[in-house]
Each structure stands twice: as C-alpha cells, then as structure tokens.
Amino acid sequence: MDTLTDREKQILILVAQGLSNTEIAKYLVISEKTVRNHITHILAKLGLSTRAELIATAWRNGWLTNL
C-alpha cells in the first residue's frame, strides 16, 4: 500500500465499500474518467486485473481494517 498515493488509497477504500465509479466521482467531486484512471493506476501498481482482486488483496493485507 506504500506505493499508492493518498488519493489512490482513498479511492481503494471507496471501491472496497462497494461504491461505483459514478458514486466515487460524486463523493470526491472529480470526474468519472479521473476515477477510472486512478483505479487503472492502482491495479497496475499492485499487479492486479480486476476490482474484485483489488478488494480481496486489500482485505488479505489488512489495508481495510478501519472500515
């Protein structure tokens, strides 16, 4: 998780809470394209392919313990 920016960490948490890209964009007051770009970068940095893998990896590594 250290390789992620603060914004990427914030988006990862919102993804894990089940929010859609549209909901994340509205919550953070950014565009959906920006959300998609952040998620793409998160997946690439962690070597993952899907949101499901991202959430599973985050839980397995204890990154979401404060939810």
Rosetta constraint file for C-alpha pairs under 8 A:
AtomPair CA 1 CA 9 HARMONIC 7.59 0.50
AtomPair CA 1 CA 63 HARMONIC 7.39 0.50
AtomPair CA 3 CA 45 HARMONIC 7.26 0.50
AtomPair CA 4 CA 8 HARMONIC 5.69 0.50
AtomPair CA 4 CA 9 HARMONIC 6.14 0.50
AtomPair CA 4 CA 42 HARMONIC 6.91 0.50
AtomPair CA 4 CA 45 HARMONIC 7.64 0.50
AtomPair CA 5 CA 9 HARMONIC 6.22 0.50
AtomPair CA 6 CA 10 HARMONIC 6.21 0.50
AtomPair CA 7 CA 11 HARMONIC 6.22 0.50
AtomPair CA 8 CA 12 HARMONIC 6.04 0.50
AtomPair CA 8 CA 38 HARMONIC 6.14 0.50
AtomPair CA 8 CA 39 HARMONIC 7.44 0.50
AtomPair CA 8 CA 42 HARMONIC 6.55 0.50
AtomPair CA 9 CA 13 HARMONIC 6.31 0.50
AtomPair CA 10 CA 14 HARMONIC 6.45 0.50
AtomPair CA 11 CA 15 HARMONIC 6.08 0.50
AtomPair CA 11 CA 24 HARMONIC 7.30 0.50
AtomPair CA 11 CA 35 HARMONIC 7.64 0.50
AtomPair CA 11 CA 38 HARMONIC 7.56 0.50
AtomPair CA 11 CA 39 HARMONIC 7.48 0.50
AtomPair CA 12 CA 16 HARMONIC 6.16 0.50
AtomPair CA 12 CA 39 HARMONIC 7.67 0.50
AtomPair CA 12 CA 42 HARMONIC 7.92 0.50
AtomPair CA 12 CA 54 HARMONIC 7.92 0.50
AtomPair CA 12 CA 55 HARMONIC 7.85 0.50
AtomPair CA 13 CA 17 HARMONIC 6.26 0.50
AtomPair CA 13 CA 64 HARMONIC 6.90 0.50
AtomPair CA 13 CA 67 HARMONIC 7.97 0.50
AtomPair CA 14 CA 18 HARMONIC 6.63 0.50
AtomPair CA 14 CA 19 HARMONIC 5.79 0.50
AtomPair CA 14 CA 24 HARMONIC 6.69 0.50
AtomPair CA 15 CA 19 HARMONIC 5.36 0.50
AtomPair CA 15 CA 20 HARMONIC 7.00 0.50
AtomPair CA 15 CA 24 HARMONIC 7.84 0.50
AtomPair CA 15 CA 51 HARMONIC 7.57 0.50
AtomPair CA 15 CA 55 HARMONIC 7.48 0.50
AtomPair CA 16 CA 55 HARMONIC 5.48 0.50
AtomPair CA 16 CA 64 HARMONIC 7.93 0.50
AtomPair CA 19 CA 23 HARMONIC 5.70 0.50
AtomPair CA 19 CA 24 HARMONIC 6.10 0.50
AtomPair CA 20 CA 24 HARMONIC 6.13 0.50
AtomPair CA 21 CA 25 HARMONIC 6.02 0.50
AtomPair CA 21 CA 32 HARMONIC 5.92 0.50
AtomPair CA 21 CA 35 HARMONIC 6.16 0.50
AtomPair CA 21 CA 36 HARMONIC 6.95 0.50
AtomPair CA 22 CA 26 HARMONIC 6.28 0.50
AtomPair CA 22 CA 32 HARMONIC 5.80 0.50
AtomPair CA 23 CA 27 HARMONIC 6.06 0.50
AtomPair CA 24 CA 28 HARMONIC 6.06 0.50
AtomPair CA 24 CA 32 HARMONIC 7.81 0.50
AtomPair CA 24 CA 35 HARMONIC 7.12 0.50
AtomPair CA 25 CA 29 HARMONIC 5.55 0.50
AtomPair CA 25 CA 30 HARMONIC 4.89 0.50
AtomPair CA 25 CA 31 HARMONIC 5.41 0.50
AtomPair CA 25 CA 32 HARMONIC 5.28 0.50
AtomPair CA 25 CA 34 HARMONIC 7.86 0.50
AtomPair CA 25 CA 35 HARMONIC 6.24 0.50
AtomPair CA 26 CA 30 HARMONIC 6.62 0.50
AtomPair CA 26 CA 31 HARMONIC 7.74 0.50
AtomPair CA 30 CA 34 HARMONIC 6.53 0.50
AtomPair CA 30 CA 35 HARMONIC 7.32 0.50
AtomPair CA 31 CA 35 HARMONIC 6.54 0.50
AtomPair CA 32 CA 36 HARMONIC 6.18 0.50
AtomPair CA 33 CA 37 HARMONIC 6.11 0.50
AtomPair CA 34 CA 38 HARMONIC 6.18 0.50
AtomPair CA 35 CA 39 HARMONIC 6.21 0.50
AtomPair CA 36 CA 40 HARMONIC 6.08 0.50
AtomPair CA 37 CA 41 HARMONIC 6.20 0.50
AtomPair CA 38 CA 42 HARMONIC 6.10 0.50
AtomPair CA 39 CA 43 HARMONIC 6.12 0.50
AtomPair CA 40 CA 44 HARMONIC 6.17 0.50
AtomPair CA 41 CA 45 HARMONIC 6.03 0.50
AtomPair CA 42 CA 46 HARMONIC 6.24 0.50
AtomPair CA 43 CA 47 HARMONIC 5.86 0.50
AtomPair CA 43 CA 48 HARMONIC 4.80 0.50
AtomPair CA 43 CA 49 HARMONIC 6.09 0.50
AtomPair CA 43 CA 50 HARMONIC 7.23 0.50
AtomPair CA 43 CA 51 HARMONIC 7.96 0.50
AtomPair CA 43 CA 54 HARMONIC 6.93 0.50
AtomPair CA 44 CA 48 HARMONIC 6.22 0.50
AtomPair CA 44 CA 49 HARMONIC 7.69 0.50
AtomPair CA 48 CA 53 HARMONIC 6.34 0.50
AtomPair CA 48 CA 54 HARMONIC 6.59 0.50
AtomPair CA 49 CA 53 HARMONIC 6.82 0.50
AtomPair CA 49 CA 54 HARMONIC 7.90 0.50
AtomPair CA 50 CA 54 HARMONIC 6.32 0.50
AtomPair CA 51 CA 55 HARMONIC 6.18 0.50
AtomPair CA 52 CA 56 HARMONIC 6.14 0.50
AtomPair CA 53 CA 57 HARMONIC 5.94 0.50
AtomPair CA 54 CA 58 HARMONIC 6.08 0.50
AtomPair CA 55 CA 59 HARMONIC 6.21 0.50
AtomPair CA 56 CA 60 HARMONIC 6.00 0.50
AtomPair CA 57 CA 61 HARMONIC 6.06 0.50
AtomPair CA 58 CA 62 HARMONIC 6.20 0.50
AtomPair CA 58 CA 63 HARMONIC 5.12 0.50
AtomPair CA 58 CA 64 HARMONIC 6.25 0.50
AtomPair CA 59 CA 63 HARMONIC 6.05 0.50
AtomPair CA 59 CA 64 HARMONIC 5.74 0.50
AtomPair CA 59 CA 65 HARMONIC 7.55 0.50
